[in-house]
Amino acid sequence: MDIVLQQMHYCLTDDASNWLVIAISALLVVLWYERKRIKEAIKQDKTH
């Protein structure tokens, strides 16, 4: 029984860390995209 619980615990922590990696990656992509969009907006403002 203990082994099963340990396996479950490892699976849960693996899932949690995977979700954390996915969340951080998504956040970085969003931030990078927003920064790019802001730079484009600034460029357009300067040309007007």
C-alpha positions as CSV (number, residue, x, y, z in Angstrom):
1,M,0.0,0.0,0.0
2,D,2.8,2.4,0.9
3,I,4.4,1.8,-2.5
4,V,1.2,2.7,-4.3
5,L,0.9,5.9,-2.3
6,Q,4.5,6.8,-3.1
7,Q,3.9,6.1,-6.8
8,M,0.8,8.3,-6.7
9,H,2.8,11.0,-4.9
10,Y,5.6,10.9,-7.5
11,C,3.0,11.0,-10.3
12,L,1.3,14.0,-8.7
13,T,4.5,15.9,-8.2
14,D,5.6,15.2,-11.7
15,D,2.3,16.5,-13.0
16,A,2.6,19.6,-10.9
17,S,6.1,20.4,-12.1
18,N,5.0,19.7,-15.7
19,W,2.1,22.1,-15.3
20,L,4.4,24.6,-13.7
21,V,6.8,24.4,-16.7
22,I,3.9,24.7,-19.1
23,A,2.5,27.7,-17.3
24,I,5.9,29.5,-17.1
25,S,6.5,28.8,-20.8
26,A,3.0,30.1,-21.7
27,L,3.7,33.2,-19.6
28,L,7.0,33.9,-21.3
29,V,5.5,33.5,-24.7
30,V,2.7,36.0,-23.8
31,L,5.2,38.5,-22.3
32,W,7.5,38.2,-25.4
33,Y,4.5,38.7,-27.7
34,E,3.2,41.7,-25.8
35,R,6.7,43.3,-25.8
36,K,6.9,42.8,-29.5
37,R,3.5,44.3,-30.0
38,I,4.4,47.3,-27.8
39,K,7.6,47.8,-29.8
40,E,5.6,47.8,-33.1
41,A,3.1,50.3,-31.6
42,I,6.0,52.6,-30.5
43,K,7.5,52.3,-34.0
44,Q,4.1,53.3,-35.6
45,D,3.8,56.2,-33.1
46,K,7.2,57.5,-34.2
47,T,6.3,57.4,-37.9
48,H,3.1,59.4,-37.5
